[in-house]
Amino acid sequence: MIIINKFSKYIMLNYSNIIAVEIGVKQNQVEKTIELLNSGATIPFISRYRKELTGSLDEVQIANIRDRYKQLTELDKRREAILASIEEQGFMTPELEKSIKAAITMSELEDLYLPYKPKKKTRATVAIARGLEPLAKIIFLQQNIDVEEKALAFIDDEKGVSSVEDALAGARDIIAEWINENAKARAAIRKLFERDAFINSKLVKGKNEDGKKYENYFEYSEEVKRVPSHRILAMFRGENEGFLRISISPDEEKAHEILDRLFINANNEAADQVEMAMKDSYKRLMAPSIETEIRSMLKERADKEAIRVFADNLRQLLLASPLGQKNILAIDPGFRTGCKLVCLDKQGKLIHNETIYPHPPQNEWKQSAAKIHSLVNAYKIEAIAIGNGTAGRETESLVRSIRFDKDIIAVMVNESGASVYSASPVAREEFPDYDVTVRGAVSIGRRLADPLAELVKIDAKSIGVGQYQHDVDQKELKNSLDDVVVSCVNSVGVELNTASKELLTYVSGLGPALASKIVEFRNQNGPFKNRKALKTIPRFGDKAFEQSAGFLRVADSDYPLDKSAVHPESYAVVEKMAKKLNATIDSLIADESLRKQIKLDEYITDKIGIPTLKDIMAELARPGRDPREKFDVFEFDSSVNSINDVKPGMVLPGIVTNITAFGAFVDIGVHQDGLVHISNIADRYIKDPAEVLNLNQKVKVKVLDVDIDRKRINLSIKDV
């Protein structure tokens, strides 16, 4: 398939073939995916309900196709602009046009365009204005001539050329620009930078005290091709803050040798002038330009890796095990300001709140314990959620000291981002009559019940599971994190009658406007009785229904498939299966022996194939199944409550709270996460901590050393 860019009159590259080769799939899979994306289909919908068309591509592959397709489209926009510009200038040739149309990277395109790019005033343009271009052409031929004699003819005081040296200097400036604008030369030097360059970091004079946190980079050098993303971002941050000076360069002699081979073809006076121009071109023009490109490449590469780490962590956090629908007492701990208590019913509705003061300076320990005991009984509390921030461990000790009349689950909950939520417009809209402390406590309780449903209300960047998230490309970060949230929400599925507007926003095919309409319709008309009722919402069209229906559940529907991930477009197939077996859909779901009698080949159509039929059978076996793991209660070591209690050699239980390229952070319950460096994660060599660890994973760690002043704890998972 040849795709013609709508912005261009030229036939552009075969996108689908390029993408297929790059990601290792068939060309027709890419073509169908692009068609579906262009028709408005979402990634979750395509991966779940259009497997026959795409050859069962997963979400990652579909996202890669989308992103590369966008890149190629942007490339063609730039290509069109370049072709038009050169055409307008009258410099277009068949060979140049062919080269521009064949370019598949932005750097190739820009190298070809550089000689024709409108310029500001340069040393070369000044020399050309002084009439020295003919002299430059003569010298560039490198023939056996008397260079100074030729230069004499170009002396012109009126044009500012007062001597032979003035003329030769101007000619060299012109030649230097020609060399810098040579696409072949730039490609060769760029390759040298990518292959052999070093990134060098030095301390800015007089900044050694203020920039102490960057002391590892005060005198640092590493090969560009080997430097990991976290070091790139650390060095660039140090430079942006004025503490470090960064340079990137290969061996200068190697660069000169490359340019010599390209431009020096004689051994005479003219060649000497060209060599002088060549060295000046490299130092003054080409090296700084390519260094800027390499910096951008390194930043882009580092951003991509950091965003990947953040996205992986976020996915695991969003898909953390839910406790489920329970009556929950949530506590937002504090010392001087007290501990805010809220009681939530099984649907997460706030039914009571008050404050206790068990810790200094009030020290109302007994009264606080009695109050918690009373609330547990009054509101039939089944679980207690305790924020893991300030006074969290002390409050946990209080809760565990209470003898309840029944078994109560008490769980420390990561409260990162709860303060962001509590001050947000979303929280103000939901709880206009309560202050931020109540809202924060509610968020902590709801996170225990269903992390995904609550965390979607918070800007993902505020959740605290990233690496240099404020240094990376913010647009790319947002796009990637949005993809993760959408993927998680749709993989779990959403209960239509209880989901918040914020959760519904991320359902395939909806968005903020339709999510608001669903909630508004629900509030005015009561619960939806089935999926079909969505179509009665004004302006809820067929496309929105197609894209969203399979991901929305109606637990109380009288039609059993509305509770599952079976798409309404496949209901007829399931009905046909049931009819052939003289059974009901309910009995198909309940009776495995009935399902075993179904021969899938009999239900293949031009639209439904084996992949969809297998998905349907899996749903009939476990309709509306939650892919998240079962909730598992975790407890910290009760003897360790602050960093002062932590001693080298201790083996402690912990929870992985963040995974980065250089290691993992583990919460051991002392308000300061410890670092397990990548070298202390496994006995074997690993490139990525995520090979071994998951976010929220329960682990045993050994304390290697503790720096109380700097609040640093070094841990190991090996040999525990």
FIGULO-815724 format. One line per 8 residues: number of its first residue (from 1); for each residue z, x, y of C-alpha. Coordinates in Angstrom, 3 decimals. Layout:
% residues N
NUM> Z X Y  ...;
% end
This chain:
% residues 720
1> 0.000 0.000 0.000  -0.969 1.396 3.397  1.306 0.133 6.124  -0.159 -0.034 9.607  2.391 0.369 12.351  2.193 -2.638 14.640  2.629 -0.351 17.634  -0.433 1.724 16.763;
9> -4.166 1.328 16.359  -4.077 4.198 13.871  -3.536 3.878 10.139  -0.319 5.741 9.481  1.235 7.278 6.409  1.827 5.511 3.158  5.527 4.828 3.689  6.236 3.396 0.261;
17> 4.807 6.419 -1.564  6.766 8.882 0.600  10.036 6.996 0.124  9.464 6.512 -3.612  9.016 10.258 -4.135  12.049 11.101 -1.976  14.538 8.796 -3.711  13.036 8.937 -7.193;
25> 11.872 5.370 -7.808  8.507 3.670 -8.299  6.272 2.888 -5.348  6.090 -0.855 -6.110  9.915 -1.021 -6.084  9.897 0.359 -2.545  7.086 -1.983 -1.481  8.907 -5.092 -2.716;
33> 12.177 -3.947 -1.148  10.531 -3.382 2.234  8.874 -6.813 2.010  12.242 -8.448 1.271  13.985 -6.576 4.088  11.207 -7.498 6.519  11.572 -11.151 5.483  15.233 -11.106 6.551;
41> 16.888 -10.635 3.160  20.186 -8.724 3.169  21.026 -5.750 0.977  23.700 -7.585 -1.075  21.309 -10.500 -1.659  18.429 -8.235 -2.728  20.567 -6.152 -5.095  22.242 -9.195 -6.676;
49> 19.578 -11.904 -6.739  16.183 -10.172 -6.563  16.460 -7.666 -9.408  13.167 -8.735 -10.946  11.292 -7.853 -7.758  12.981 -4.506 -7.081  13.409 -3.267 -10.624  17.220 -3.672 -10.325;
57> 17.676 -1.250 -7.427  21.311 -0.994 -6.364  22.728 -1.316 -2.849  22.702 2.434 -2.199  19.026 2.756 -3.115  18.087 -0.281 -1.030  20.017 1.076 1.965  18.245 4.433 1.575;
65> 14.875 2.663 1.560  15.845 0.682 4.672  17.031 3.762 6.552  14.057 5.962 5.609  11.640 3.154 6.457  13.262 2.912 9.881  12.974 6.698 10.349  9.283 6.648 9.481;
73> 8.721 3.730 11.832  10.422 5.656 14.643  8.324 8.685 13.744  5.182 6.607 14.112  6.285 5.310 17.501  6.629 8.897 18.677  3.343 9.838 17.010  1.592 7.023 18.893;
81> 3.049 8.186 22.212  1.983 11.785 21.562  -1.557 10.807 20.551  -1.906 8.667 23.664  -0.572 11.409 25.941  -2.916 14.113 24.614  -5.860 11.688 24.671  -5.100 10.836 28.284;
89> -4.998 14.526 29.210  -8.416 15.036 27.613  -7.260 17.708 25.148  -7.647 15.788 21.899  -9.725 17.387 19.151  -10.472 16.095 15.629  -8.393 18.930 14.135  -5.411 18.256 16.405;
97> -5.551 14.509 15.744  -5.631 15.150 11.993  -2.600 17.473 12.218  -0.608 14.982 14.287  -1.366 12.137 11.881  -0.352 14.302 8.904  3.017 15.386 10.353  5.939 13.907 8.403;
105> 8.875 15.270 10.408  9.834 14.957 14.054  9.980 18.743 14.480  6.385 19.078 13.221  5.269 16.450 15.709  7.102 18.025 18.632  5.770 21.510 17.802  2.198 20.186 17.876;
113> 2.851 18.371 21.146  4.665 21.231 22.913  1.553 22.917 24.415  0.470 19.576 25.911  3.854 18.312 26.994  4.070 17.864 30.777  6.140 20.761 32.067  8.533 21.354 34.861;
121> 8.158 24.579 36.819  8.373 27.606 34.501  7.681 31.314 34.897  4.400 30.758 33.092  3.281 27.877 35.321  4.096 29.975 38.400  2.017 32.839 36.983  -0.874 30.485 36.226;
129> -0.706 29.155 39.802  -1.028 32.771 40.979  -4.301 33.078 39.060  -3.035 35.311 36.259  -4.131 33.238 33.246  -7.471 35.103 32.886  -5.561 38.408 32.772  -3.253 36.993 30.104;
137> -6.266 35.978 27.992  -7.774 39.442 28.317  -4.538 41.126 27.239  -3.902 38.658 24.420  -7.200 39.719 22.782  -5.592 43.179 22.325  -8.829 45.109 22.801  -8.971 48.795 23.759;
145> -8.847 48.418 27.526  -7.155 50.080 30.453  -4.524 47.417 31.067  -3.532 48.636 34.531  -7.145 48.812 35.645  -7.690 45.218 34.565  -4.497 44.172 36.353  -5.657 45.746 39.652;
153> -8.295 43.045 39.988  -5.597 40.348 40.098  -3.511 41.747 42.955  -3.455 39.112 45.690  -0.739 39.214 48.341  -1.483 35.650 49.426  -0.728 34.416 45.894  2.385 36.574 45.621;
161> 0.903 39.224 43.291  1.621 42.436 45.216  1.357 45.066 42.470  -0.007 45.914 39.055  3.456 45.345 37.572  3.615 41.898 39.225  0.291 41.020 37.611  1.302 42.307 34.186;
169> 4.719 40.597 34.347  3.053 37.284 35.181  0.523 37.725 32.355  3.364 38.449 29.930  5.156 35.282 31.062  2.046 33.263 30.220  1.665 34.961 26.810  5.377 34.398 26.103;
177> 4.882 30.674 26.655  1.808 30.630 24.405  3.797 32.302 21.635  6.704 29.887 22.088  4.346 26.910 21.906  2.592 28.082 18.745  3.417 25.563 15.995  3.020 28.085 13.172;
185> 5.343 30.581 14.883  7.985 27.950 15.591  7.873 26.724 11.977  8.336 30.279 10.700  11.256 31.039 13.038  12.840 27.681 12.274  12.677 28.522 8.573  14.283 31.908 9.294;
193> 17.145 30.191 11.137  17.653 27.708 8.305  17.564 30.438 5.644  19.308 33.423 7.229  21.110 32.417 10.441  24.867 32.705 10.916  27.040 30.411 12.991  29.463 32.516 15.044;
201> 32.599 31.311 16.780  34.620 33.265 19.338  37.660 32.479 21.429  37.060 31.784 25.107  38.933 34.473 27.017  42.423 33.421 28.076  42.506 30.306 25.858  44.378 31.736 22.863;
209> 47.605 29.792 23.501  46.156 26.433 24.515  43.605 26.592 21.709  46.015 27.665 18.983  44.983 24.844 16.676  41.549 26.503 16.477  42.904 29.988 15.659  40.970 30.021 12.355;
217> 37.809 30.116 14.460  38.813 32.663 17.135  36.627 35.247 15.368  34.592 33.497 12.716  31.153 33.823 11.152  29.470 31.995 8.267  25.961 31.414 6.960  24.423 28.261 8.411;
225> 23.156 27.140 5.016  26.662 27.328 3.510  29.011 26.116 6.257  30.692 22.818 5.196  30.699 19.747 7.394  34.383 19.816 8.327  34.098 23.384 9.675  31.007 22.499 11.696;
233> 32.793 19.559 13.285  35.954 21.605 13.902  34.015 24.385 15.646  31.961 21.999 17.740  35.100 20.115 18.748  36.727 23.416 19.767  33.664 24.240 21.841  33.618 20.802 23.487;
241> 37.273 21.215 24.410  36.562 24.592 26.010  38.401 26.839 23.547  35.521 28.266 21.519  32.087 29.692 22.200  29.569 28.967 19.422  26.284 30.770 18.771  23.737 30.499 15.972;
249> 21.293 33.298 15.255  19.534 35.204 12.465  18.879 38.933 12.480  16.754 39.602 15.572  14.696 42.305 13.857  13.633 39.849 11.130  12.475 37.423 13.805  10.486 40.184 15.543;
257> 8.848 41.137 12.236  7.705 37.550 11.677  6.245 37.265 15.173  4.680 40.725 14.907  2.743 39.636 11.846  1.526 36.525 13.633  0.581 37.952 17.026  0.187 41.755 16.984;
265> -3.179 42.797 15.588  -3.829 46.173 17.228  -2.177 49.418 18.323  -3.062 49.923 21.950  -1.912 49.255 25.523  -2.781 45.558 25.371  -0.885 45.144 22.097  2.125 46.821 23.713;
273> 2.044 44.196 26.474  1.788 41.402 23.907  4.743 42.861 21.991  6.815 42.930 25.173  5.857 39.294 25.802  6.623 38.406 22.196  10.167 39.850 22.365  10.764 38.117 25.680;
281> 9.423 34.852 24.237  11.794 35.022 21.294  14.886 35.896 23.334  14.284 33.684 26.356  12.380 30.705 24.968  12.054 30.355 21.207  15.486 31.432 19.939  17.436 29.190 22.369;
289> 15.107 26.284 21.585  15.363 26.679 17.801  19.124 27.271 18.088  19.408 23.906 19.838  17.433 22.314 16.989  19.633 23.964 14.359  22.748 22.826 16.204  21.402 19.277 16.128;
297> 20.524 19.636 12.451  24.003 20.960 11.623  25.651 18.199 13.640  23.514 15.563 11.960  24.273 17.022 8.537  27.997 17.221 9.273  28.003 13.706 10.717  26.279 12.363 7.628;
305> 28.826 14.007 5.322  31.823 12.924 7.411  30.472 9.368 7.596  29.929 9.383 3.826  33.542 10.465 3.258  34.804 7.794 5.660  32.615 5.134 4.053  33.758 6.057 0.526;
313> 37.403 5.939 1.604  36.917 2.635 3.399  35.267 1.081 0.340  38.216 2.049 -1.843  40.697 0.802 0.744  38.941 -2.548 1.142  38.718 -2.992 -2.620  42.391 -2.147 -3.175;
321> 44.198 -4.390 -5.634  45.357 -7.692 -4.112  48.753 -9.098 -5.020  47.219 -12.566 -4.743  48.514 -15.833 -3.375  52.294 -15.437 -3.120  55.029 -16.460 -0.713  55.612 -13.184 1.111;
329> 58.353 -11.829 3.366  56.789 -9.102 5.531  58.779 -6.541 7.503  57.526 -4.410 10.378  60.319 -1.782 10.481  61.850 -0.186 13.563  65.047 1.532 14.701  66.077 0.641 18.247;
337> 63.825 -2.428 18.555  64.822 -3.738 15.126  62.798 -4.914 12.142  60.529 -7.909 12.652  60.612 -10.345 9.710  57.941 -12.966 9.003  57.672 -15.422 6.148  54.174 -16.368 4.948;
345> 53.187 -19.102 2.533  50.706 -18.660 -0.327  47.763 -19.118 2.066  49.111 -16.490 4.472  50.254 -19.042 7.042  53.167 -17.980 9.274  56.134 -20.285 8.673  59.087 -18.311 10.073;
353> 59.893 -15.167 12.079  62.982 -13.380 13.415  64.374 -9.884 14.022  67.141 -7.920 12.277  68.827 -4.658 13.365  69.966 -2.764 10.266  69.419 0.744 11.655  70.903 2.813 14.504;
361> 71.962 2.155 17.152  73.017 -1.377 16.100  73.690 -0.581 12.394  73.878 -4.245 11.340  73.250 -3.365 7.708  75.275 -6.088 5.980  74.138 -8.845 8.325  70.524 -7.788 7.857;
369> 70.818 -7.725 4.068  72.372 -11.186 4.126  69.566 -12.505 6.334  66.851 -11.160 4.036  68.640 -12.659 1.007  68.854 -16.003 2.787  65.171 -16.043 3.754  64.074 -15.122 0.231;
377> 65.889 -18.175 -1.095  64.953 -20.545 1.731  61.214 -19.854 1.606  60.890 -19.183 -2.151  59.742 -15.641 -1.450  58.028 -13.865 -4.368  57.283 -10.470 -2.789  58.430 -8.343 0.137;
385> 55.930 -6.189 2.089  57.423 -3.299 4.093  55.359 -1.364 6.647  55.271 2.369 5.929  55.666 3.506 9.552  58.798 4.402 11.490  61.988 3.347 9.643  59.885 2.240 6.659;
393> 61.757 4.182 3.969  65.127 3.267 5.492  64.132 -0.407 5.445  62.924 -0.066 1.864  66.395 1.269 0.952  67.937 -1.798 2.572  65.708 -4.177 0.593  66.336 -2.371 -2.705;
401> 70.082 -2.517 -2.131  70.032 -6.333 -2.116  70.822 -8.210 -5.329  68.436 -11.154 -5.310  68.836 -14.225 -7.517  65.455 -13.559 -9.140  62.972 -10.699 -9.591  61.363 -9.804 -6.275;
409> 58.496 -7.339 -5.855  59.099 -4.925 -2.938  56.085 -2.871 -1.828  55.487 -0.281 0.883  52.272 -1.248 2.701  50.068 1.129 4.680  50.198 -0.256 8.209  47.459 1.921 9.763;
417> 45.597 -0.199 12.275  48.139 -3.043 12.270  49.003 -2.324 15.911  45.289 -2.384 16.763  44.960 -5.801 15.129  48.122 -7.162 16.785  46.747 -6.463 20.271  43.193 -7.604 19.478;
425> 41.432 -10.766 20.672  41.300 -11.891 17.019  45.112 -11.774 16.749  45.597 -13.402 20.155  43.287 -16.235 19.143  45.097 -16.707 15.818  48.647 -16.371 17.207  48.533 -17.155 20.938;
433> 52.239 -18.037 21.081  53.576 -14.904 19.361  53.996 -11.335 20.558  52.411 -8.211 19.041  55.393 -7.459 16.796  55.073 -10.783 14.989  51.307 -10.383 14.652  51.754 -6.865 13.256;
441> 54.245 -8.068 10.642  51.912 -10.890 9.620  49.107 -8.356 9.150  51.334 -6.206 6.915  52.175 -9.200 4.720  48.599 -10.367 4.448  47.441 -6.870 3.534  49.634 -7.028 0.477;
449> 48.227 -10.417 -0.551  44.565 -9.528 0.057  43.699 -6.181 1.711  40.017 -7.054 2.112  40.564 -10.384 3.870  42.955 -8.806 6.378  41.326 -5.421 6.992  37.987 -6.957 7.996;
457> 39.748 -8.119 11.175  40.310 -4.522 12.282  37.781 -2.047 13.651  37.188 0.171 10.606  37.527 3.323 12.730  41.155 2.394 13.405  42.168 2.194 9.767  42.738 5.944 9.540;
465> 40.822 6.990 6.432  38.207 9.211 8.059  37.468 12.828 8.876  36.584 13.712 12.493  35.508 10.087 12.976  35.640 10.390 16.765  33.295 13.411 16.745  30.425 11.946 14.742;
473> 27.531 9.793 15.934  29.324 6.540 16.716  26.282 4.314 16.211  25.586 5.785 12.775  29.275 5.556 11.885  29.415 1.891 12.846  26.236 1.081 10.912  27.542 2.829 7.801;
481> 30.984 1.240 7.951  29.459 -2.200 8.571  27.346 -1.686 5.444  30.496 -0.897 3.460  32.371 -3.953 4.722  29.388 -6.218 3.975  29.042 -4.709 0.501  32.745 -5.136 -0.309;
489> 33.007 -8.696 0.992  29.972 -9.835 -0.951  30.876 -8.005 -4.157  34.241 -9.802 -4.210  32.976 -13.164 -2.951  34.575 -15.460 -0.387  36.401 -18.760 -0.828  34.569 -21.106 1.536;
497> 37.542 -23.347 2.300  40.157 -20.713 3.131  38.237 -17.700 4.493  38.787 -16.683 8.089  35.951 -16.556 10.589  36.144 -12.748 10.504  35.737 -12.626 6.722  32.888 -15.155 6.718;
505> 31.087 -13.073 9.363  30.377 -10.396 6.756  28.957 -12.776 4.147  25.264 -12.207 3.476  23.081 -14.246 5.821  25.882 -15.540 8.064  27.121 -13.450 10.980  29.524 -14.466 13.782;
513> 27.691 -17.591 14.959  27.343 -19.299 11.575  30.833 -18.148 10.530  32.239 -19.921 13.592  30.221 -23.045 12.787  31.594 -23.097 9.218  35.203 -22.873 10.416  34.589 -25.468 13.138;
521> 32.937 -27.848 10.654  35.784 -27.290 8.178  38.418 -28.025 10.819  36.684 -31.227 11.902  35.615 -32.592 8.509  38.063 -31.134 6.028  37.334 -28.829 3.065  33.815 -28.410 1.742;
529> 33.429 -30.352 -1.487  30.636 -28.157 -2.808  28.082 -25.531 -1.782  25.465 -28.151 -0.929  27.695 -29.374 1.889  26.822 -26.215 3.825  23.421 -27.757 4.516  25.053 -30.545 6.512;
537> 26.190 -28.032 9.158  23.906 -28.277 12.200  21.404 -25.386 12.376  22.449 -24.047 8.960  18.927 -23.508 7.679  17.402 -22.882 4.270  17.245 -19.108 4.833  20.948 -18.889 5.662;
545> 21.763 -20.993 2.595  19.570 -18.845 0.347  21.168 -15.615 1.556  24.813 -16.764 1.598  25.359 -19.445 -1.053  25.771 -17.120 -4.028  28.570 -15.224 -2.318  30.553 -18.301 -1.250;
553> 32.926 -19.937 -3.732  34.268 -23.507 -3.705  37.273 -23.431 -6.027  37.855 -27.211 -5.891  34.213 -28.213 -6.334  33.438 -30.806 -8.982  30.402 -28.699 -9.977  31.619 -25.726 -12.049;
561> 28.960 -23.223 -10.968  30.080 -23.536 -7.334  33.111 -21.470 -8.371  30.928 -18.648 -9.675  28.432 -16.073 -8.421  25.550 -17.964 -10.033  23.119 -18.733 -7.210  22.216 -22.411 -6.653;
569> 18.568 -21.482 -7.214  19.539 -20.749 -10.854  21.589 -23.892 -11.476  18.643 -25.562 -13.190  18.437 -22.726 -15.731  22.110 -23.107 -16.681  21.707 -26.881 -16.896  18.745 -26.340 -19.207;
577> 20.859 -24.043 -21.413  23.607 -26.635 -21.634  21.193 -29.462 -22.382  19.549 -27.527 -25.221  22.974 -27.028 -26.825  24.033 -30.659 -26.175  26.897 -29.249 -24.140  28.259 -29.411 -20.622;
585> 28.376 -26.503 -18.231  32.187 -26.605 -18.433  32.012 -26.215 -22.203  29.540 -23.325 -21.859  32.073 -21.564 -19.671  34.980 -22.311 -21.988  33.329 -21.650 -25.366  32.051 -18.159 -26.156;
593> 30.543 -19.323 -29.443  28.271 -21.695 -27.527  27.127 -18.920 -25.205  26.285 -16.707 -28.173  23.724 -19.295 -29.302  21.721 -18.892 -26.091  18.480 -16.921 -26.512  17.683 -15.481 -23.092;
601> 13.978 -14.967 -23.823  13.543 -18.759 -23.868  14.536 -19.029 -20.208  12.310 -16.361 -18.659  10.070 -17.697 -15.879  7.804 -16.124 -13.273  10.853 -15.858 -10.978  13.774 -15.340 -13.363;
609> 13.831 -12.442 -15.800  16.281 -10.759 -18.132  18.323 -9.010 -15.365  19.182 -12.339 -13.674  19.766 -14.084 -16.992  22.215 -11.357 -18.038  24.054 -11.764 -14.718  24.256 -15.514 -15.322;
617> 25.741 -14.966 -18.782  28.318 -12.545 -17.362  29.333 -15.172 -14.787  29.634 -17.897 -17.397  32.008 -15.619 -19.305  34.192 -14.989 -16.238  33.163 -17.299 -13.385  34.047 -16.017 -9.936;
625> 35.678 -12.897 -11.378  37.316 -10.535 -8.895  36.004 -6.971 -9.404  39.176 -5.454 -7.959  41.771 -3.874 -10.222  45.000 -5.646 -11.114  47.896 -5.060 -8.725  50.346 -2.360 -9.806;
633> 53.762 -1.952 -8.149  54.549 1.566 -6.896  57.842 3.150 -5.802  58.545 6.436 -3.963  61.345 8.800 -5.027  64.513 7.169 -3.686  66.161 10.564 -3.007  63.410 11.696 -0.618;
641> 63.246 9.806 2.678  62.334 12.406 5.323  60.561 15.756 5.526  63.984 17.428 5.574  64.546 16.174 2.015  61.349 17.804 0.737  61.796 21.183 -1.001  59.282 23.548 -2.650;
649> 59.053 22.979 -6.383  59.820 19.257 -6.248  57.581 16.942 -8.282  57.218 13.605 -6.511  55.278 10.347 -6.885  52.722 9.691 -4.171  49.737 7.620 -3.107  46.404 9.093 -1.970;
657> 45.897 7.861 1.606  42.829 9.814 2.735  40.142 11.939 1.090  38.252 14.557 3.081  35.775 17.306 2.263  38.558 19.908 2.181  41.219 18.010 0.255  43.267 14.840 0.001;
665> 46.286 13.527 1.893  49.106 12.029 -0.143  51.924 9.809 1.094  55.198 10.830 -0.594  57.290 8.486 1.532  58.497 10.763 4.351  56.376 9.503 7.301  54.213 12.632 7.040;
673> 51.406 12.805 4.508  51.124 16.036 2.565  47.826 17.869 2.041  46.482 18.700 -1.395  43.868 21.345 -0.622  40.703 21.113 -2.707  41.755 24.297 -4.521  44.936 22.544 -5.700;
681> 43.337 19.353 -6.998  41.956 20.470 -10.352  41.950 23.481 -12.667  38.165 23.498 -12.622  35.962 24.100 -9.574  35.063 20.932 -7.683  32.797 20.503 -4.653  34.242 17.188 -3.550;
689> 37.810 15.865 -3.935  36.310 12.419 -4.567  35.096 13.762 -7.936  38.709 13.592 -9.116  40.662 11.306 -6.769  40.401 7.764 -5.427  41.993 6.251 -2.364  45.265 4.427 -3.186;
697> 45.481 6.310 -6.471  49.037 6.855 -7.704  49.627 10.546 -8.408  52.352 13.055 -9.209  52.382 16.016 -6.827  54.205 19.322 -6.746  55.513 20.579 -3.390  54.175 24.087 -2.667;
705> 55.704 24.653 0.759  57.101 22.756 3.742  56.781 23.620 7.459  59.245 21.292 9.185  58.449 22.534 12.723  54.722 21.896 12.346  55.293 18.848 10.111  53.087 20.202 7.350;
713> 53.568 19.720 3.615  51.344 21.521 1.120  51.042 19.872 -2.277  49.361 20.446 -5.609  48.223 18.084 -8.338  47.512 20.893 -10.802  50.085 21.677 -13.499  52.210 18.606 -12.735;
% end
